[in-house]
Amino acid sequence: MKICLIGGSGFIGTNVAKLFDKNDFIIIDKAPPSKKDYFFLNIDIRNFEQLNKSLKDFDVVIHLAAEHTDNVTPKSLYYDVNVDGTKNILKAMENNGIKKLIFTSTVGVYGLNKKYPDENHELDPFNDYTKSKAMAEEEIIKWSKNGNNAIIVRPCVVYGPGNRGNIYNLFSQINSGRFMMIGNGNQIKSITYVENVAQFLFQLINYKSDKIEFFNFSDSPSITINKLVREVSLKLNAKVPKFKIPYLLGLFVGYVFDLISFFIGKKLFLSLIRVKKFNSPSHYNSDKAMKIFKNPIPSEIGLKNTLEKEFLNN
């Protein structure tokens, strides 16, 4: 079986690639992978002609490519890459007779402040990133109706060594002693260690289904922000102030940081959307995925590995 790993140079893709024999897959990405001996094609998924020529003789496509960070500029990039890029992949797969797609979406398509949504929960995307992912899912659903097999995985927040997302920023602030809790910290967060979601995606290559499938994915159990901050501060031997900034005041501070960021033309560690996401309960039902898969890395080991490699062994 020959696999095309689109977006394989990114954070999750790098960890998926480690699970293959190097002769069994090719990476397509606009940036080269960190491991130089992988087979690699430098292609932007917005370029249909290059994709169409390159997607020959593959059995499965794993589609990880996306614009996903906060405050991408211009915002049209979310749609150019995440929606139109996905359309290009689907059309190229159709032209080349590839019948199976594994696509990474996001639990963000459910929206903010939802109560433990499972895969059947209605979608309510709240920003350009989640809207573009929901639109990409719609295109895949249409594609699947033509006799194709699609699996859509909606991971929660993914963390691990090498990631520079919101979880890393939280750990970094705790480690530096600059962390201040915004809100009461009681919100439950579903998170997952990168090696777990990578192993799940790898297992899905041989998953048999004659219809489109959706899977939420997270580690179990989920954790409150208060508990996560407490565990991280203990492992890093860092002090965290007991005083907590009220949520409404935090929103105002996030808005001020957005203004500063706009005028200086530089992203800052705090923003309005980050304050909202930080204080939003994001607890997701991943029972369906856990019926066919058991996370190989327990949460405490994933946390330990991340903190040691990023902060304690430097």
DRENBARO-827701 format. One record per residue (C-alpha): residue number from 0; residue in one letter; x, y, z. Coordinates in steps of 0.2 Angstrom, whole numbers, plus 5000, padded with zeros to 4 digits. Example, Ala and Ser with C-alpha at 12.3 -4.5 7.8 and 13.67 -1.06 7.14 Angstrom:
<rs>
pos=0; code=A; x=5062; y=4978; z=5039
pos=1; code=S; x=5068; y=4995; z=5036
</rs>
This chain:
<rs>
pos=0; code=M; x=5000; y=5000; z=5000
pos=1; code=K; x=5007; y=5017; z=4995
pos=2; code=I; x=5002; y=5032; z=5005
pos=3; code=C; x=5003; y=5051; z=5001
pos=4; code=L; x=5005; y=5061; z=5016
pos=5; code=I; x=5000; y=5079; z=5012
pos=6; code=G; x=5006; y=5092; z=5025
pos=7; code=G; x=5018; y=5079; z=5031
pos=8; code=S; x=5031; y=5092; z=5036
pos=9; code=G; x=5020; y=5099; z=5049
pos=10; code=F; x=5019; y=5095; z=5068
pos=11; code=I; x=5007; y=5081; z=5067
pos=12; code=G; x=5013; y=5075; z=5050
pos=13; code=T; x=5031; y=5073; z=5056
pos=14; code=N; x=5025; y=5061; z=5069
pos=15; code=V; x=5014; y=5051; z=5057
pos=16; code=A; x=5029; y=5050; z=5045
pos=17; code=K; x=5040; y=5042; z=5059
pos=18; code=L; x=5028; y=5027; z=5059
pos=19; code=F; x=5031; y=5022; z=5041
pos=20; code=D; x=5044; y=5013; z=5032
pos=21; code=K; x=5052; y=5027; z=5021
pos=22; code=N; x=5048; y=5017; z=5005
pos=23; code=D; x=5029; y=5016; z=5009
pos=24; code=F; x=5025; y=5035; z=5008
pos=25; code=I; x=5028; y=5051; z=5000
pos=26; code=I; x=5027; y=5068; z=5008
pos=27; code=I; x=5019; y=5083; z=4999
pos=28; code=D; x=5021; y=5100; z=5007
pos=29; code=K; x=5026; y=5117; z=5003
pos=30; code=A; x=5040; y=5115; z=5016
pos=31; code=P; x=5053; y=5101; z=5017
pos=32; code=P; x=5052; y=5088; z=5031
pos=33; code=S; x=5065; y=5089; z=5045
pos=34; code=K; x=5071; y=5072; z=5040
pos=35; code=K; x=5080; y=5073; z=5024
pos=36; code=D; x=5079; y=5055; z=5017
pos=37; code=Y; x=5060; y=5055; z=5016
pos=38; code=F; x=5053; y=5056; z=4998
pos=39; code=F; x=5047; y=5073; z=4996
pos=40; code=L; x=5038; y=5084; z=4983
pos=41; code=N; x=5038; y=5103; z=4985
pos=42; code=I; x=5019; y=5107; z=4981
pos=43; code=D; x=5007; y=5119; z=4987
pos=44; code=I; x=4990; y=5112; z=4987
pos=45; code=R; x=4983; y=5127; z=4979
pos=46; code=N; x=4992; y=5122; z=4963
pos=47; code=F; x=4980; y=5109; z=4956
pos=48; code=E; x=4991; y=5105; z=4940
pos=49; code=Q; x=5005; y=5100; z=4951
pos=50; code=L; x=4994; y=5090; z=4962
pos=51; code=N; x=4986; y=5081; z=4948
pos=52; code=K; x=5002; y=5076; z=4940
pos=53; code=S; x=5009; y=5070; z=4957
pos=54; code=L; x=4995; y=5060; z=4964
pos=55; code=K; x=4998; y=5044; z=4954
pos=56; code=D; x=4998; y=5026; z=4960
pos=57; code=F; x=4993; y=5030; z=4978
pos=58; code=D; x=4981; y=5020; z=4988
pos=59; code=V; x=4977; y=5032; z=5002
pos=60; code=V; x=4979; y=5051; z=5005
pos=61; code=I; x=4981; y=5058; z=5022
pos=62; code=H; x=4977; y=5076; z=5021
pos=63; code=L; x=4985; y=5086; z=5035
pos=64; code=A; x=4989; y=5102; z=5026
pos=65; code=A; x=4980; y=5118; z=5033
pos=66; code=E; x=4982; y=5136; z=5038
pos=67; code=H; x=4978; y=5134; z=5056
pos=68; code=T; x=4986; y=5147; z=5067
pos=69; code=D; x=4977; y=5162; z=5075
pos=70; code=N; x=4977; y=5178; z=5065
pos=71; code=V; x=4983; y=5172; z=5048
pos=72; code=T; x=4984; y=5187; z=5036
pos=73; code=P; x=4975; y=5189; z=5025
pos=74; code=K; x=4960; y=5179; z=5031
pos=75; code=S; x=4956; y=5173; z=5014
pos=76; code=L; x=4971; y=5161; z=5016
pos=77; code=Y; x=4961; y=5150; z=5027
pos=78; code=Y; x=4948; y=5148; z=5013
pos=79; code=D; x=4961; y=5147; z=4999
pos=80; code=V; x=4971; y=5133; z=5007
pos=81; code=N; x=4959; y=5124; z=5018
pos=82; code=V; x=4944; y=5124; z=5006
pos=83; code=D; x=4950; y=5127; z=4989
pos=84; code=G; x=4966; y=5117; z=4992
pos=85; code=T; x=4955; y=5102; z=4998
pos=86; code=K; x=4944; y=5104; z=4983
pos=87; code=N; x=4960; y=5102; z=4972
pos=88; code=I; x=4966; y=5087; z=4982
pos=89; code=L; x=4949; y=5078; z=4980
pos=90; code=K; x=4948; y=5082; z=4961
pos=91; code=A; x=4966; y=5076; z=4959
pos=92; code=M; x=4961; y=5060; z=4969
pos=93; code=E; x=4946; y=5058; z=4957
pos=94; code=N; x=4957; y=5060; z=4942
pos=95; code=N; x=4969; y=5047; z=4948
pos=96; code=G; x=4957; y=5034; z=4955
pos=97; code=I; x=4962; y=5036; z=4973
pos=98; code=K; x=4947; y=5030; z=4983
pos=99; code=K; x=4952; y=5033; z=5001
pos=100; code=L; x=4955; y=5049; z=5011
pos=101; code=I; x=4959; y=5052; z=5029
pos=102; code=F; x=4957; y=5071; z=5034
pos=103; code=T; x=4961; y=5080; z=5049
pos=104; code=S; x=4948; y=5093; z=5054
pos=105; code=T; x=4946; y=5100; z=5071
pos=106; code=V; x=4934; y=5099; z=5086
pos=107; code=G; x=4932; y=5118; z=5084
pos=108; code=V; x=4919; y=5115; z=5070
pos=109; code=Y; x=4907; y=5112; z=5085
pos=110; code=G; x=4909; y=5130; z=5091
pos=111; code=L; x=4913; y=5137; z=5108
pos=112; code=N; x=4905; y=5133; z=5125
pos=113; code=K; x=4897; y=5116; z=5119
pos=114; code=K; x=4892; y=5103; z=5131
pos=115; code=Y; x=4903; y=5087; z=5128
pos=116; code=P; x=4899; y=5086; z=5109
pos=117; code=D; x=4900; y=5069; z=5100
pos=118; code=E; x=4902; y=5067; z=5081
pos=119; code=N; x=4883; y=5069; z=5078
pos=120; code=H; x=4883; y=5087; z=5086
pos=121; code=E; x=4878; y=5101; z=5075
pos=122; code=L; x=4892; y=5112; z=5068
pos=123; code=D; x=4893; y=5130; z=5074
pos=124; code=P; x=4911; y=5136; z=5068
pos=125; code=F; x=4916; y=5152; z=5076
pos=126; code=N; x=4931; y=5160; z=5067
pos=127; code=D; x=4938; y=5159; z=5049
pos=128; code=Y; x=4949; y=5144; z=5053
pos=129; code=T; x=4934; y=5133; z=5060
pos=130; code=K; x=4923; y=5139; z=5046
pos=131; code=S; x=4935; y=5135; z=5033
pos=132; code=K; x=4937; y=5117; z=5040
pos=133; code=A; x=4918; y=5115; z=5041
pos=134; code=M; x=4917; y=5120; z=5023
pos=135; code=A; x=4931; y=5108; z=5018
pos=136; code=E; x=4921; y=5094; z=5027
pos=137; code=E; x=4906; y=5098; z=5016
pos=138; code=E; x=4917; y=5096; z=5001
pos=139; code=I; x=4923; y=5079; z=5007
pos=140; code=I; x=4905; y=5073; z=5011
pos=141; code=K; x=4900; y=5077; z=4993
pos=142; code=W; x=4916; y=5068; z=4987
pos=143; code=S; x=4912; y=5052; z=4997
pos=144; code=K; x=4895; y=5051; z=4989
pos=145; code=N; x=4903; y=5045; z=4973
pos=146; code=G; x=4909; y=5029; z=4980
pos=147; code=N; x=4924; y=5035; z=4989
pos=148; code=N; x=4929; y=5031; z=5007
pos=149; code=A; x=4932; y=5047; z=5018
pos=150; code=I; x=4937; y=5047; z=5036
pos=151; code=I; x=4936; y=5064; z=5045
pos=152; code=V; x=4946; y=5065; z=5061
pos=153; code=R; x=4942; y=5080; z=5073
pos=154; code=P; x=4956; y=5081; z=5085
pos=155; code=C; x=4956; y=5093; z=5100
pos=156; code=V; x=4971; y=5104; z=5105
pos=157; code=V; x=4987; y=5094; z=5101
pos=158; code=Y; x=5003; y=5096; z=5110
pos=159; code=G; x=5020; y=5089; z=5111
pos=160; code=P; x=5039; y=5093; z=5109
pos=161; code=G; x=5041; y=5105; z=5094
pos=162; code=N; x=5024; y=5112; z=5094
pos=163; code=R; x=5022; y=5131; z=5096
pos=164; code=G; x=5004; y=5132; z=5098
pos=165; code=N; x=4993; y=5138; z=5113
pos=166; code=I; x=4997; y=5124; z=5125
pos=167; code=Y; x=5016; y=5128; z=5122
pos=168; code=N; x=5013; y=5146; z=5126
pos=169; code=L; x=5004; y=5141; z=5142
pos=170; code=F; x=5018; y=5130; z=5147
pos=171; code=S; x=5031; y=5144; z=5143
pos=172; code=Q; x=5022; y=5157; z=5153
pos=173; code=I; x=5021; y=5146; z=5168
pos=174; code=N; x=5040; y=5142; z=5166
pos=175; code=S; x=5044; y=5160; z=5165
pos=176; code=G; x=5034; y=5165; z=5180
pos=177; code=R; x=5023; y=5177; z=5169
pos=178; code=F; x=5008; y=5167; z=5170
pos=179; code=M; x=4992; y=5175; z=5176
pos=180; code=M; x=4976; y=5165; z=5177
pos=181; code=I; x=4961; y=5173; z=5167
pos=182; code=G; x=4945; y=5167; z=5173
pos=183; code=N; x=4941; y=5154; z=5187
pos=184; code=G; x=4951; y=5140; z=5178
pos=185; code=N; x=4937; y=5128; z=5181
pos=186; code=Q; x=4934; y=5125; z=5162
pos=187; code=I; x=4937; y=5107; z=5157
pos=188; code=K; x=4949; y=5105; z=5142
pos=189; code=S; x=4951; y=5090; z=5131
pos=190; code=I; x=4969; y=5089; z=5124
pos=191; code=T; x=4980; y=5075; z=5116
pos=192; code=Y; x=4998; y=5071; z=5115
pos=193; code=V; x=5004; y=5071; z=5097
pos=194; code=E; x=5010; y=5054; z=5096
pos=195; code=N; x=4993; y=5047; z=5101
pos=196; code=V; x=4984; y=5056; z=5087
pos=197; code=A; x=4998; y=5051; z=5075
pos=198; code=Q; x=4996; y=5033; z=5079
pos=199; code=F; x=4977; y=5034; z=5077
pos=200; code=L; x=4979; y=5042; z=5060
pos=201; code=F; x=4991; y=5028; z=5055
pos=202; code=Q; x=4979; y=5014; z=5061
pos=203; code=L; x=4965; y=5022; z=5051
pos=204; code=I; x=4974; y=5017; z=5035
pos=205; code=N; x=4968; y=4999; z=5037
pos=206; code=Y; x=4951; y=5004; z=5045
pos=207; code=K; x=4937; y=4997; z=5034
pos=208; code=S; x=4921; y=5006; z=5031
pos=209; code=D; x=4909; y=5008; z=5016
pos=210; code=K; x=4903; y=5026; z=5021
pos=211; code=I; x=4910; y=5042; z=5027
pos=212; code=E; x=4916; y=5041; z=5046
pos=213; code=F; x=4919; y=5055; z=5059
pos=214; code=F; x=4930; y=5053; z=5074
pos=215; code=N; x=4933; y=5065; z=5088
pos=216; code=F; x=4950; y=5062; z=5096
pos=217; code=S; x=4957; y=5067; z=5113
pos=218; code=D; x=4966; y=5059; z=5127
pos=219; code=S; x=4957; y=5053; z=5142
pos=220; code=P; x=4953; y=5059; z=5155
pos=221; code=S; x=4951; y=5077; z=5151
pos=222; code=I; x=4958; y=5090; z=5163
pos=223; code=T; x=4953; y=5107; z=5171
pos=224; code=I; x=4964; y=5122; z=5167
pos=225; code=N; x=4967; y=5123; z=5186
pos=226; code=K; x=4973; y=5105; z=5187
pos=227; code=L; x=4984; y=5107; z=5171
pos=228; code=V; x=4992; y=5123; z=5178
pos=229; code=R; x=4995; y=5115; z=5195
pos=230; code=E; x=5003; y=5099; z=5187
pos=231; code=V; x=5014; y=5109; z=5175
pos=232; code=S; x=5020; y=5122; z=5188
pos=233; code=L; x=5025; y=5107; z=5200
pos=234; code=K; x=5035; y=5099; z=5187
pos=235; code=L; x=5043; y=5115; z=5182
pos=236; code=N; x=5046; y=5120; z=5200
pos=237; code=A; x=5038; y=5137; z=5195
pos=238; code=K; x=5027; y=5148; z=5205
pos=239; code=V; x=5009; y=5153; z=5200
pos=240; code=P; x=5001; y=5168; z=5208
pos=241; code=K; x=4985; y=5164; z=5217
pos=242; code=F; x=4976; y=5180; z=5211
pos=243; code=K; x=4965; y=5177; z=5195
pos=244; code=I; x=4961; y=5190; z=5183
pos=245; code=P; x=4942; y=5192; z=5181
pos=246; code=Y; x=4936; y=5186; z=5164
pos=247; code=L; x=4928; y=5202; z=5158
pos=248; code=L; x=4945; y=5211; z=5162
pos=249; code=G; x=4954; y=5198; z=5153
pos=250; code=L; x=4943; y=5201; z=5137
pos=251; code=F; x=4948; y=5220; z=5138
pos=252; code=V; x=4966; y=5216; z=5140
pos=253; code=G; x=4965; y=5204; z=5125
pos=254; code=Y; x=4957; y=5218; z=5115
pos=255; code=V; x=4971; y=5230; z=5120
pos=256; code=F; x=4984; y=5217; z=5114
pos=257; code=D; x=4975; y=5215; z=5097
pos=258; code=L; x=4976; y=5234; z=5095
pos=259; code=I; x=4995; y=5234; z=5099
pos=260; code=S; x=4998; y=5219; z=5088
pos=261; code=F; x=4989; y=5228; z=5073
pos=262; code=F; x=4999; y=5244; z=5075
pos=263; code=I; x=5016; y=5236; z=5077
pos=264; code=G; x=5013; y=5222; z=5064
pos=265; code=K; x=5018; y=5208; z=5076
pos=266; code=K; x=5009; y=5194; z=5084
pos=267; code=L; x=5009; y=5194; z=5103
pos=268; code=F; x=5007; y=5180; z=5116
pos=269; code=L; x=4989; y=5187; z=5121
pos=270; code=S; x=4974; y=5191; z=5110
pos=271; code=L; x=4955; y=5192; z=5112
pos=272; code=I; x=4952; y=5176; z=5103
pos=273; code=R; x=4965; y=5167; z=5114
pos=274; code=V; x=4956; y=5174; z=5130
pos=275; code=K; x=4940; y=5167; z=5123
pos=276; code=K; x=4946; y=5150; z=5119
pos=277; code=F; x=4956; y=5149; z=5135
pos=278; code=N; x=4940; y=5152; z=5145
pos=279; code=S; x=4929; y=5141; z=5134
pos=280; code=P; x=4925; y=5123; z=5140
pos=281; code=S; x=4931; y=5112; z=5127
pos=282; code=H; x=4927; y=5094; z=5133
pos=283; code=Y; x=4923; y=5082; z=5119
pos=284; code=N; x=4916; y=5065; z=5118
pos=285; code=S; x=4929; y=5053; z=5109
pos=286; code=D; x=4921; y=5037; z=5114
pos=287; code=K; x=4919; y=5032; z=5096
pos=288; code=A; x=4938; y=5033; z=5093
pos=289; code=M; x=4942; y=5024; z=5109
pos=290; code=K; x=4931; y=5009; z=5104
pos=291; code=I; x=4944; y=5005; z=5090
pos=292; code=F; x=4959; y=5013; z=5098
pos=293; code=K; x=4969; y=5014; z=5114
pos=294; code=N; x=4980; y=5029; z=5116
pos=295; code=P; x=4998; y=5021; z=5118
pos=296; code=I; x=5005; y=5036; z=5128
pos=297; code=P; x=4996; y=5040; z=5145
pos=298; code=S; x=4993; y=5059; z=5148
pos=299; code=E; x=5005; y=5060; z=5162
pos=300; code=I; x=5019; y=5053; z=5151
pos=301; code=G; x=5015; y=5065; z=5136
pos=302; code=L; x=5015; y=5079; z=5148
pos=303; code=K; x=5032; y=5074; z=5156
pos=304; code=N; x=5040; y=5071; z=5139
pos=305; code=T; x=5035; y=5088; z=5133
pos=306; code=L; x=5041; y=5097; z=5148
pos=307; code=E; x=5057; y=5088; z=5149
pos=308; code=K; x=5061; y=5091; z=5130
pos=309; code=E; x=5055; y=5109; z=5129
pos=310; code=F; x=5060; y=5116; z=5146
pos=311; code=L; x=5069; y=5105; z=5158
pos=312; code=N; x=5083; y=5098; z=5147
pos=313; code=N; x=5088; y=5114; z=5138
</rs>
